[in-house]
Amino acid sequence: MTKQVLVLVVLLCFMSLSALAQKADVAFVAGASFTSDTSLKQVCTISPCLLLVDGPGSIHPDHHIFLQGTLGIRLFDAKLASLHLELPVVGIPSQPLHFTFVGISSPAFDHLSSVYVTPALKIKLLPAATFSPWGSIGGGVAHFSSDAGSNNKGALQFGGGVDIKSSIPLLGFRAEVRDFVTGDPNFGIVSIVPLTTEGGLHRHNVLVGGGVVLRF
């Protein structure tokens, strides 16, 4: 799933280049992902509830690699700052998941693959300079898949970075940090004690990486 989405984004980017001459860029970024733990809560079906020490524990995802392709389209350029529409598509393949309890982590019980698609607005400062800092905010969808099945969640994305021009006219470099905030995936946990996770947007997926930018 992750590879197919990234290939599709690349194809769409290159198909759009003729219509977006001098107003578009395509970035390819890779790096490390840092995902917050998921706290597990006991579902009380009888009274009184069976209470475990410090709660049932949590699910800990390992730090893992991510791959990202981003299409950016310049909407407005005021010289000191420019406004862009961007489409980041990110994949985290086969992220190991561990169950932790009172500080003890189990071997990986499953592997989670994630894809984030979040259209966003980006503001870039000093777009003509060698170093151009920028900030981005947007929202979209996250797709999770594992042995337990697949499911979709809403996603909020915000982040920032810096674009660096090179001596080659169409080539640049990018360093960035993004956070994709989602709900918890469906981990498919089976337990004698019924367990559930939190609701709402609270699961942070912080991605730190760098790569190349092709400008057109």
Buried (B, 14 or more C-beta within 10 A) or exposed (E): BBEEBBEEBBEBBEEBEEEBEEBBBBBBBEBEBBBBBBBBEBEEEEEEEEEEEEBBBBBBBBEBBBBBBBBBBBEEBEEEBBBBBBBBBBBBBBBBBBBBBEEEEEEBBBBBBBBBBBEBEBBBBBBEEEEBEBBBBBBBEBBBBBEBEEBBBBBBBBBBBBBBBEEEEEEBBBBBBBBBBBBBBBBEBEEEEEBEBEEEBBBEBBBBBBBEBBBB
